[in-house]
Amino acid sequence: MEHFYNAIDLLKGMIARPSFSKEEADVADYLALQWQKTGHKVQRKGNNLWFVAPEFDTGRPTILLNSHIDTVRPVSGWNNDPFLPEEIDDCLYGLGSNDAGASVVALYEAFVLLSAKSQPYNLIFLASAEEEISGVNGVESVLGELPPISFGIVGEPTSMQPAIAEKGLLVLDCICHGKAGHAARNEGVNAIMKAIQTINCLQGISFPLQSDLLGTVKITTTMINAGTQHNVIPDRCEFTVDVRTNEFYSNHDIYNEIRKIVDCEMIARSFRMNSSRIDPNHPFVQRAGMLGKLPFGSPTLSDQALMNFPTIKMGPGDSSRSHTAGEYIRFSEIREAITLYFKLLDGINV
């Protein structure tokens, strides 16, 4: 029970300190101090914090426990202060409680429990920054500082079910060009109409390889902007396309195929966030199944996309609560998470 109460106290301290992406310094300072007090040699790069369990041995595999300390900004609709942790029955309310403060504190307490015993692996705990914006100064900036990782758990709210596959993300900024003219006369080339044709073409593109866990590649136009005033034919229409990929295609593959089909100016914001998948026969997946935890494919993105080693996304809470007014985590979920992380990792061979 001591580990559970420690986790709750730590989470309350996190909630009380705003930690928006790129602005996590206060919560990183707080966590570093708390963990140093308990004897950990905390290393820091930017707002990323990590430490290694004692008796590191280069001859053993290394497991990484990771979750993020940044949050989105509070949306409208909060009835209480999002930075004031509030207990009501079995729930703790506050911004970042569910996504992903609960994962941070549960993974940390599991790290402490696992480190207290001899394990057949090395163990590293990493609390990272900028996950909500996939920032370059987040987990990606730290992985090169760590020893080679054999397996990682990424803490995100999955109701403690193991996500063994995750969709990737490719964002395309597109521009269709026309020719300006007076709307009252039959002149000019309407860039909006060209964009509509292009968007319809995008919606008709299908990629044949379908994942049993992630389904097909999904292409969605999510933003559009054009025109300067009502009586001018627009000569430029900008729109943004959100592409969710499965494990059969890299983001470069998708971009190149779309480029062959679509006739417009098109720029990819990044190719970094590729889809990922772990072998369902991995020892962790098998052990999770024996404990009644069923593997699934996640449509949402996480720092898994930036890790080039086998990972599982798994944590307390529910993804539907993330980024919402009145975000909360159940105390029982944190208690279960600490216990389950320990059961899943104690003595495992990876």
N, C-alpha and C positions, 0 to 999 in steps of 0.2 A: 504493500500500500504506500510505502514511503516514496517509491519511484513515481507512482501516480500523482501524489500530492505535489511532488517536486515539479512534475510536468505541468500541472495546472498553474502553479505559481509562476513558472517561467513564461507560460503562454499569456497570462494576464499582463506581465511586464512587456511582452511584445506588442500586445494590442494597444497598450497605453502610449506607445511611441510610434507616431506616423512613420511609415517606411515605404513610401512610394518608390517605384523603380527609378534608379539613379539617385535616390535621396534616402538611402537606407543607413546612413552613418550613425544616427542615434541608436537604432535598434542593434546595429552591429557592435557599437561600443558597449551597450548594455549586455549583450550575450557574451562578448569576449570577457568582460569582467566577471560575470557569473561563472563561466566555465573555468577561468583561471583560478577562481576561489576554490574550486573543487579539485585543483591539482593538474588540470590539463595544460599542456604546452600548446597554446593556441597560435596558429600561424594565420596571417592575414594578408590579403592582396586586394586593395580597394575595399569593398564592403563584403568580401567573401572570407569566411572563417573556416578553418579545418584543423583537425588534430588526428594523431595516429595512436592506436592502442599500443601498449607496451610490448616489448619483445618482438619487434618487427624482424622478420626473417625473409631475406630475398629468395630463399628456396621454396617459399610457400606462395600460393595464390593470394591475391588481395581483393577484398570485397569493399565496395564503396557504398556508404549510406548517405543519401543526399536529399535535401529539400530546399526550398527557397524562402527567403525572409522578406522579400518585397511584396507589396500589394498594389492593386489598382487603386485609383482614387474613389472615394465613396460616391455612389450614385444618389440621386434624389430619392426621397421616400423613407429615409431613416427616421424613426420616431424617437430614437434616443441618440446619444453621442456615440458615433462609431468607434471612438478611441477610449471609451469608458467601458472596461470589461464588466458585464452585468450577468449575474447568475440568476436564472429562473428555472426552478425544478431541476431537470437533468441537463440543462443547456447553459452554455457560456456564450453570450452574444458579444460581437465586436468585429470590426473590420480585420480580415486576415485570419480569423479564428479557424475557419474551415479550409481556406486556401491561402497559405498552406501551413499556418502556424501549428496546427495540431500534428501535422506530419513531422515538422521540425522537432517538436518536444518529444514525441513518441519515439522517433528514430534515435534521438539523443539518449533517452533512458534505456532503450534497447542496447545501444552501444555500450553504456555503462555496465549493464548486466552481462552482456556477452564478453566484455573485456575482463571481467572478474574471473573468468574461467579460461583454461587452456583450450584454444581452438585450432583446428587444422588450417587456418588461414590468417592473414593479416587483416586488420579492420581499420578503415578510415571513415571519419564522419566529416561531412562538408555541408555547411549552411551557406547557400549561394545567393547572389543578387541578380537583379535585372531579368528574372525569368519571365515576368509578365510582358516584357517587350522584346524578348529574345535578344537582349543586349550583348554586345561584344565584350563588355566588362563584367559579365556574369560567369557562369560555370565554365564557359569555353576558355576564359582567360586563365583558369586555374588548373585545368586538366593536365597541361604540360608541366606543371610543377609537381605532380603526383607520380608515384611509381606506377608501373603498368597495372591496370585494373583487369581482373578476370571476370568480375560480375558486379553489377550495381543495382541498387534499389533506389528508385526515384519516388519520393513521397509526394503524392497528390491525392485529392479526395476521390477514392474509388470504392468506398464502402468495404475496404480491405479485400476486394476481389483483385486478382492479379491481371493487369493488362499486359498481355504478351506481344501485342502489336499496336502500333500507333500510326495514324495517318500523318503524312508530311504536309507541308504548306509551301505553296509557290504563289506569290502575289505579283500580278502583272499590271503595270500602268500603261494604258493604251491611248493613242491619239489618232483620230480620223480627221483628215484635212479636207476642206471644201473651198468654196470661193464666195466671198461676201457679195451681197446684192440687196436691193430694196425688196422688202417682203410684198409690196403692192404690185410689183412687176414680175414677169416671168424671166428672172435672171439669177445668176449665182448658182452655186452648188451647195446644198444644205448638208453640212457635216453631221448633223444629228441623224439624218436619214442614212448616211453612210455608216454611222455607228450602229444604228439599229440593225442593218444588214449584217454587220460584223458580229454583233452580239448574238443574233440568231444563228449565225454560222458556228460560233463558239458553243452554243447550247446543243448543237447537233453533233459535235465531235464526241466520239466514243472510243475508249481504249479497250481492246479485247480482253486483256488479262484481268480477271476478277478474283479478289482475295476472299477466302472463306471467312476471314475475320473482319476485314475492312471494306469489303465490297468493291465497287468500281471507283475509278477516278471521278471526282465530282468537280464540275466547273460552274461557278456562279458569278455573275456580274453583280457587284454590290454597291457601286458608286458611279454617278455620272454627272457631268457638268458641261454646260455649253451656253453660248449666247451672251450678248451684251445688252440688247434691248429688243422690244417686241417687233419692231419694224425692220430689223436687219437680219438677213439670212446669215446664220453663223458659219464662219469659215473654219471652225475648230471645235471638236467635241472630245472631251477627255472622259475616260471611264476606267474603273478598276475592276480587276477580275481576281477572285479568290479560287485557287485550285487546291483541292485536297487529294493527295496522291496515296496510292497503296505501295506495298513493298516491292512490287514487280517493276516499278519505274523510278528512276532517279529524277530529280527536278530538272536536270539538264535534258534528259530524254523527253520529258513532257514539253518543255519549252521548245525544243527543236521540232517536235511534231506539230505543235500549234503554229509555229513560225512558218511551216510549209503550207499551211491551210489558210491562215488569216492574212488579209492584206491591209495592214495598218502599222503605224509606228508602235512598237511594243518593247517595254523595258522591264526586266525582272528585278524586283527590289533586292532579292538575295536568292542564292541556290543552296543555302546552308541547311535548311530545315527539311531534311529528307525523312521519308517513312522508315520505321524500324520494326524489327520482329525478332523474337528469340525462339529457339528450337523448343517445341512443346515437350520434348524429352529431357530438357535441362533438369538437373536434380532439384532445383528450387521449385520449378513448376510442378514436378511430380510430387514433391512433399506438400505443396499447397493443395493439390488435388486430394491427397489422402486426408487432409484436414477439412475437406468440404469446400474449398475455395476454387471456384471455377474460372478458368482463363477466358478472357474476352479481348476484343479489339476495340481500341479507344479512338473515337473520331476527333478528340481534342489534342492540341499540341502541348508538349512539355519540353524540358531540357533533355529528355531522352534523345531527341533529334540531333543533339550535338555530341553525343557519346558514341565512340566507335568501338564499343565493347558490348557484350550481352547485358541487357537491362530488363528490369521489370518495373512497371509503374504501379504503385500500390500504397494506399494510405487511408487513414480514417476520414470520415465525412462523406459528403455527397456532392458530386460536381454541380448538381442543379442549384445548390446554395451559393456557389461562388459568384462573386461580382454582383450580388444582390443586396438590396436594403434589408437590414435585419439579419445579416449573415450570422450563423451560429455553428457550434460544434457540441455534440453531446458528450458529457463526461464519460458515459459508458463506452463511447466509441474510442476515446483515448485509452481507457483502461484495456479494452480489447486489443487495441493496436500494439501496445507495449508487450502484452503477453504473446500475441501472435507472431510479431517480429522475432521475439526470442525463440519461440518454438520452431519457427521456420529456419532459423539460422544456426541454432545451437548444434555444433558438431557436424555441420553439413560439409560435404566435399564437393568443391566446384572446380 
